[in-house]
Amino acid sequence: MTMSSPSDAEVIGRSLVEPEAFGLIYDRHAPTLLRFLGRRAGATVAEGLVESCFRIAFERRKMFDASRVSALPWLYGSAPTYC
C-alpha cells in the first residue's frame, strides 16, 4: 500500500455503495490468508477456505470497524473458525 492508496477502511466503506470495490480487499489480503490457512488446514483446502472467508467478510462488511486502518486482523478473526 502506498501513501496514495486508500486504507482498507476506506475501501470497505466505498464497497457499501460500490460492491466491486471490495475486490481490492481480496487483492491485498488473499495471498496472506492463503498462506495462513494453508499452514493450518493444508494447501488442498486452503483456497476454498479463503473463498469462504471473503464471502462472509463481504456479507458482513457493514460491521467492519472503520476506525481500523487494515482489514487483515478482521479477516484473520474469521479464518480460524474454519480450522
Backbone torsions as a table, in degrees:
resi	resn	phi	psi	omega
1	MET	NA	130.9	178.1
2	THR	-101.0	173.0	-178.8
3	MET	-58.7	-30.3	-178.0
4	SER	-87.7	-7.7	-179.7
5	SER	-77.3	140.5	176.8
6	PRO	-70.1	149.5	176.7
7	SER	-68.5	164.7	175.5
8	ASP	-59.3	-39.2	178.9
9	ALA	-60.1	-41.7	178.2
10	GLU	-65.2	-42.2	-179.7
11	VAL	-64.7	-45.2	-179.6
12	ILE	-64.5	-41.2	175.7
13	GLY	-59.4	-43.6	178.2
14	ARG	-64.9	-33.0	-178.1
15	SER	-66.7	-16.9	177.7
16	LEU	-67.0	-27.6	175.9
17	VAL	-109.3	-21.8	177.0
18	GLU	-125.2	82.2	-174.5
19	PRO	-53.2	-32.1	-178.5
20	GLU	-65.8	-19.3	178.4
21	ALA	-63.1	-25.1	-179.6
22	PHE	-62.5	-20.2	176.9
23	GLY	-57.1	-30.0	178.2
24	LEU	-66.3	-34.8	176.4
25	ILE	-63.8	-42.6	176.5
26	TYR	-60.4	-49.4	-178.3
27	ASP	-58.5	-38.0	-177.8
28	ARG	-73.2	-38.5	-166.6
29	HIS	-117.8	-12.7	-178.9
30	ALA	-59.7	-42.6	-180.0
31	PRO	-60.7	-39.3	179.6
32	THR	-66.4	-44.7	178.4
33	LEU	-65.7	-35.5	178.5
34	LEU	-62.7	-43.2	177.1
35	ARG	-64.5	-45.2	-179.9
36	PHE	-58.5	-51.8	-178.3
37	LEU	-70.9	-32.7	177.6
38	GLY	-62.1	-38.3	178.5
39	ARG	-69.8	-29.5	-175.0
40	ARG	-94.9	-38.6	-174.3
41	ALA	-112.1	-9.0	-177.5
42	GLY	97.4	147.0	-175.8
43	ALA	-62.1	-32.3	-175.1
44	THR	-67.1	-29.1	-179.4
45	VAL	-105.8	-11.7	-174.6
46	ALA	-59.1	-40.9	-178.4
47	GLU	-61.0	-44.1	178.1
48	GLY	-64.2	-36.4	178.0
49	LEU	-66.8	-39.8	177.4
50	VAL	-63.2	-43.8	177.7
51	GLU	-58.5	-45.0	179.7
52	SER	-64.2	-42.2	179.8
53	CYS	-59.5	-46.1	-178.8
54	PHE	-72.3	-32.5	176.3
55	ARG	-63.1	-46.6	179.3
56	ILE	-65.7	-42.2	178.2
57	ALA	-60.6	-41.1	178.5
58	PHE	-62.0	-44.5	-179.4
59	GLU	-65.4	-29.2	-176.9
60	ARG	-103.3	12.6	-173.4
61	ARG	-61.6	-22.9	176.4
62	LYS	-65.1	-23.0	-177.9
63	MET	-89.9	-2.4	-179.8
64	PHE	-63.7	134.4	178.3
65	ASP	-76.1	104.2	-175.2
66	ALA	-66.9	-8.4	175.6
67	SER	-77.8	-11.9	177.2
68	ARG	-85.5	135.1	179.3
69	VAL	-78.7	-40.7	-176.2
70	SER	-107.9	142.0	176.9
71	ALA	-89.7	-7.8	-174.2
72	LEU	-59.2	-46.4	177.7
73	PRO	-60.9	-36.7	177.1
74	TRP	-62.6	-42.5	178.9
75	LEU	-68.6	-41.8	176.0
76	TYR	-59.4	-36.1	179.2
77	GLY	-60.9	-28.3	177.1
78	SER	-84.4	-35.3	-172.3
79	ALA	-61.7	-45.3	-175.3
80	PRO	-63.5	-21.4	179.8
81	THR	-64.6	-15.6	-179.8
82	TYR	-91.5	-13.2	-172.8
83	CYS	-101.1	NA	NA
